[in-house]
Amino acid sequence: MSSSQKRAIKNYRSRLGERGLARFEVLGLNGDKALIREVARRLAENGPESARIRDVVTKTISRESPKKGGVYAWLRNSPLVGADLDLERVKGEVREIDL
């Protein structure tokens, strides 16, 4: 490789580093190539969707058991919190059912 090519690669990797990115190689199945590239591209965008992807992937590959209270926390973050819904069950007469 010529010195100009080495310099170009060095400059390219330096610019990536300034943006907080790194180039690396992974091994995987040939059929997963497009998936891995798309996940990497979305993670590199570093937006709200990438945070969600990181969370889901981390939880999926984590060997830890889920924390207790997850459903409660999920309900507390529901958009229906504070909506004053009347969820009381109306009790009526018992229905006769022919079996």
C-alpha positions in Angstrom: 0.0 0.0 0.0 1.4 3.4 -0.9 2.0 6.1 1.6 -0.8 8.3 0.1 -3.3 5.4 0.7 -2.0 4.9 4.2 -2.4 8.6 4.9 -5.9 8.6 3.4 -6.9 5.7 5.7 -5.4 7.4 8.7 -7.2 10.6 8.0 -10.5 8.8 7.4 -10.2 6.9 10.7 -9.3 10.1 12.5 -12.4 11.8 11.1 -14.5 8.8 12.3 -12.9 9.1 15.7 -13.8 12.8 15.9 -17.5 11.9 15.3 -17.2 9.2 18.1 -17.3 6.3 15.6 -15.0 3.4 15.1 -14.5 0.9 12.3 -14.5 -2.7 13.3 -15.0 -6.1 11.8 -17.4 -8.8 12.9 -18.0 -12.4 11.9 -21.5 -13.7 11.2 -23.7 -15.6 8.8 -23.8 -14.4 5.3 -27.6 -14.1 5.4 -27.3 -11.7 8.4 -25.0 -9.2 6.6 -27.7 -6.7 5.7 -29.3 -6.9 9.1 -26.0 -6.3 10.9 -25.2 -3.4 8.6 -28.6 -1.8 9.2 -28.4 -2.2 12.9 -24.9 -0.6 12.9 -26.1 2.2 10.7 -29.1 3.0 13.0 -27.0 2.8 16.1 -24.5 5.2 14.6 -27.3 7.8 14.1 -27.4 8.0 18.0 -31.0 9.2 18.1 -34.0 8.0 20.2 -34.5 5.0 18.0 -30.8 3.9 18.5 -31.3 4.1 22.2 -34.3 1.9 22.0 -32.4 -0.6 19.8 -29.5 -0.6 22.2 -31.9 -1.3 25.1 -33.7 -4.2 23.3 -30.5 -5.8 22.1 -28.9 -5.5 25.5 -31.9 -7.0 27.3 -32.1 -9.8 24.7 -28.5 -10.9 25.0 -28.2 -10.2 28.7 -28.0 -13.3 30.9 -29.6 -11.4 33.9 -33.2 -12.1 34.9 -35.6 -9.2 34.5 -35.9 -6.8 37.4 -39.1 -7.1 39.5 -41.6 -4.3 39.2 -41.3 -4.1 35.4 -45.0 -4.2 34.7 -45.7 -1.7 37.4 -43.1 0.7 35.9 -44.5 0.2 32.5 -48.0 1.0 33.7 -46.7 4.1 35.5 -45.3 5.4 32.2 -48.5 4.7 30.3 -50.0 7.6 28.4 -53.3 6.9 30.2 -51.8 7.9 33.6 -54.0 10.7 35.0 -56.8 10.1 32.4 -59.5 9.6 35.2 -60.8 6.4 33.7 -63.7 4.8 35.5 -62.6 1.1 35.6 -65.1 -0.1 38.2 -66.8 -3.3 37.1 -70.6 -3.2 36.8 -72.0 -6.1 38.7 -75.3 -7.5 37.5 -77.4 -10.6 37.8 -75.8 -14.0 37.3 -76.6 -15.3 33.8 -78.0 -18.8 33.2 -75.9 -20.8 30.8 -77.1 -24.1 29.2 -74.2 -26.5 28.7 
